[in-house]
Amino acid sequence: MEKKIVVSGIRPTGNLHLGNYFGALRNFIRMQNEYDCYFFIADYHSLTTHPHPEHLRQNVKDILATYVACGVDPEKVAIYAQSDVPETAELYLFLNMNAYLGELERCTSFKDKARQNPNNVNAGLLTYPSLMAADILIHKADFVPVGKDQEQHLEMTRVFAQRFNHMYGTEYFGQPQAFNFGNNLVKIPGLDGSGKMGKSESGNNAVFLTDEDEVIRKKIMRATTDSGPTGMNQEKPEAIANLFQLVRVLCTRDVYDTFDAAYNNCSIRYGDLKKQLAEDTVRFVAPFRERIREILADDAYLEKVRRTGEEKARESARRTLAEVRHIIGF
């Protein structure tokens, strides 16, 4: 039986953090032995924020090194930069011809980004779902590992695929599905008490896989808490529930149960919880940080990994695009 195809990517907007690892990279590692995988660095997507060229180049290298350091095997999967596969941009153009303004403007992520950055509401931001669809459909993917914030984009990918099929009287594109190893799509909370872990202006909402030990300790100790529970077995507010989620992921079950019991009987000391979480996070991150440094120091190896992935990805992309062009009538 032919292996199912999995496609996923991460934007090169800086170093990767624990949310990226638990939300994507850990699944990448699990998938690579069972599926035909294409994992890309979404440098086209990052252009919506107008990164400096030097930052873009370095960020691509950083993420490439992090993929490998976390255990993604370039001999088993295609790891490549989105910009190394120009066929993606052409498919993006074709999909945009059949993507309508109203549906793009209703996209939740577009509305959020437009509200947050009203002076940078560009066409790339509006058509972000079309480019994401092109990333997926260029390899005719069966599955896409996505977090909750990307579920709507994947739904739109299925709409674009169906629309193409209907318009040209074909069943060429399938219906890619969300992929995860549990009952729920993964979401790792940030340190600011709300939302998911991600990059922020201060850099204190996320623990990055390249953070030094003391930086990690300081970030964890500054994590948002409250004055403590006021009643037995009360429901945890969002900021505290988020902190406990980090403990659940990074500490042992015994540690989690101990602090959970202390919260429920109103004896918890957040300082003790944070200290334990900080030390466990340091132990978790340190091996990744050192391996990333080793890989970044070997430019020849990084270039080999990138070009090997490009070759695999372009072989697949050329085939899809040739068939799409024929279907359309070119």
N, C-alpha and C positions, 0 to 999 in steps of 0.2 A: 504494500500500500504506500502511495506517495506521501512523503512527509508534509504536514500542514505548514503554511508559511506564516511567520510572525514578523511584524515590522514595528519598530518603535524608535523614538529619537529624543534627544535632550538638547535644549538650547544652550549655546556657548556664551553665557552671560556672566561667567565667573566660575570659581571652583564649585564642585558638587558638594552637597551637604547630606546629612543623615536622611532627610526626606527623600532625596534622589536615590540613595542606596536602598532603603527599604521599600520605596515606591516603585522602583524600576530595576536597578542594577541587580538586586538579589533575585528577581524573577528572571532577568536575562540569563544569569548563571544556571538557573534550574532548567531553562528552556533549551539551552544550546545543544544538549545531548538528544533531544527528542523532536526538535522542529528545525525547519529550514529558516534560519533567522537572518534578518537584516537590521542592524542597529546603527543608526546614523547620528551625526552631530548636526543639529539644525541651524547651520550658520545663515541660510537664507532667512529663516524666521527671525533671527536676532536683528536683522536690518531694520525692523520696525522701530527700534530704539536708537538707531544711528550710532553704533559703536565705532570707536576710533580703530583704524585699520590694524595698528599694532596690537591693540587689546584683542581684536577679533582673532588674529593669528595665534596669539598666545593662549587664548581661551580654548581654541580648537585643540591645540596641543595638550593643554591641561586635561581636557575631558577625554581625549584619546588615551592618555596615560592612565587616567582614573579608571576607564573601562577595563583596561588590561590588568591594572593593579587589583581591582575588585574581583577578578577571576573570569572575565569574559575572554574566551579563547579565540584569537584571530584566525586560528587554523580551522575552527569549526563554524564560525559565523562570518558574515560580511560586516566589518566595522568601517564606516566611511563618512566623509564629510558630505553633507547635502549638496554643496556647490561643486563637488567632483562628479556629479551625475546630472548633466544639463538636461537630460530627458525629463527630469522632474519638472523643470521650469516650463517646458513645452506642454506637458500634460496639465499643469496648473493653468496655462493660458486656455486650453480647450475647456477645462471645467469651469473657468470663469465666464465663458460665453453662455453657459447654461445655469449660472448662479444668479439669483435675483436679489435686488437691493433690499427689499423688505425682509427677506429671511436672513440676510447677512446682518442687517441692522438690529434684528431681534436677538442675535446671539448674545448670551449673558456675558461672556468674556469681553466682547467688543464694547458693550455698554459700560462695563466696569472700567476697562482701560480708558475709554473716552472720557469718563467722569474723572478719573484720576489724573489724566494728562490731556486736558482740553486743548492745549496748544500743539499737540502731536497726534491728531486724529487723521492718520494717513491711509491711503488706499490699501497698503499692505496689511494694516491692522484690520481693516474691514474685510479683506478677502483671506484672512488667516485660515479660516476653515477650508477654503479651496486648496490652499497650499498643503495643509495637513492631509486632505483627501488625496492629493497627488502623491504625497509621500507613501501613502498606504496602497493606493491603487496601482502605482507604477510597478509594484511587485505582486499585484493581485493577492494581497494578504488575506489570510483566513482569520487571524487573530491579531489584536493590538493591545498590549499592556497599557492601560491608561488609569490615571487617578480620577477622582470624582470631578475635578474641574475640567477634565477633557471629555467627559462622557457625551456632552452635547455636540462637540466637534465630531466625535465618532458617529453619532446619530446622523449628522449632516453628511458625512462621508457616504453613508448608506443611501441617503436621499439622492446625492449626486450620482452615485453608481446606478441606482434605479432609473433616474432621469435619462442618463446616457443610454441605458439599455432600451428604454421605451422610445426615445427619440429616433434611434437607429435600428429598431426592430431586431434586437439581438439579446442574448443572455451572457454577454461577454464578461461583465464584472459581477462578482459575487457580493455577498453581504458580510463584510468583516465584523467580527464580534469582539467585545471586550474580553480580556483574558486576565485572570488572576488565580492564585492558588488557594484562596479561601472563599468564604461566602460573601465577603464584602471587598470592594476595591480599597486599596491601601491609602491611608491618609496619616501622615506623621505631623503632629502639631508643632507649632513654633513656640518660642520661649517668651513671646510677648503676651501670652494669655488667651489669644484667640486666633482662629484660622490655622492654615497649614504652615509647616516650616518652609521658609523661603528667604530669598535675598531681600535685604532692607537697606536703607541708606546708612544706618548705623552699623549694620553687619551683625547685630546682636540677637536677631531672631532665629538664627540658624547656627548649628555646629557643623563646620566644614570638615571634610575628610583630610584637609591639609593644616588644620588648626594645631598650634602648639599646645602642650599640656596646660600651661598657665592660662592661655586664652580660653580654653574650654572651661576650666574651673571658674574663671571670672564670669563667663557667659551664663553658666548654670546657676551660679550664686545670685545673679541678677534676675533670674527668671521671675515672672510675675506670680505673686501669691496674694493671699488676703490675710485678715487678722485671725483666721482659724475658725473651726466649726463652733457653733453655739448650741448645738443639740446633738444627742446621740443618734447615730446612723442617718444623719441628714444627707440629702443629695449633694454631690460635689458641684460647685459652680464651674463654669467653663474653664477658667484659668487653672483651677486645681485639677479638674478632670484631665486636662491636657498634660499637666505635670505628671500625673499618675500614669498616663498612657506612655510617656517617655520611660518611666520606671519599668513599666510592664515589658517594654521592648528591649531595654538596655541592661536591666538588672535581673537577678535570679528571681524565681517565683517566691522564694522565702522572703526576700527583701520586700517585694511588692506586698505580700500578705501581712508582713509586720507593720509596715507603714499604713496600710489600708485599715488594719485593726486599730491602730493608734488614732487614725482620723475618726473612725466610727465611735470610739470612746472618748473623744475630745482631748486626748493626751499628745497629739502629734506636735512635733517641733519641726517646722519647715526647714530650719537650718540644717538639722541632722539629715533630713531627706535629701536636700540638695547636695550636701557633702558626699553622701553615698552615691547619688546619681552622677555627680561630677567624676568621682574616681572610676566608676564603672564605664563611663563614657570615655575617659582618657584611655583606659585599657582597650576599649573597642577600637578607637580611632588610630592609635599609635602605629599598628602594623600597616594600615593602609597608607598613612602619611609617609612612612619610610619607603614603602614600595613605589609610591608615586614619584618620589624624589629620584629613586634609582632609574626608573624608566625615562623620566624627563631628561636625565643626563645623557641618554643614548639617542641622539638625533637620528642616526642611521636606522636603528631598530624601529623608531616611531614612524619614519617615512616608509619603511617596508610594510608595516602593519597597515598604514593608510592606503598605499597603492594596491596591496593585495585585496583589501576590502573594496576599493574602487573598481577593480577588475571584475569581481564577483557581482557587484551591484549593477554595473553598466551592462553586463551581459543580460541580466534579467530585464533591466529597464529598456534596452534597445529592442528587445523582442516585444515587450508590451506596447511601446510607442509605435513600432512599425505596424502592428495589428490595429491599433487605435486609428492611426492615420488612414489605413486602408478602409476601415469601417466608416469613417467620416466622409471619405471620398477623395482624399489627396492621393 
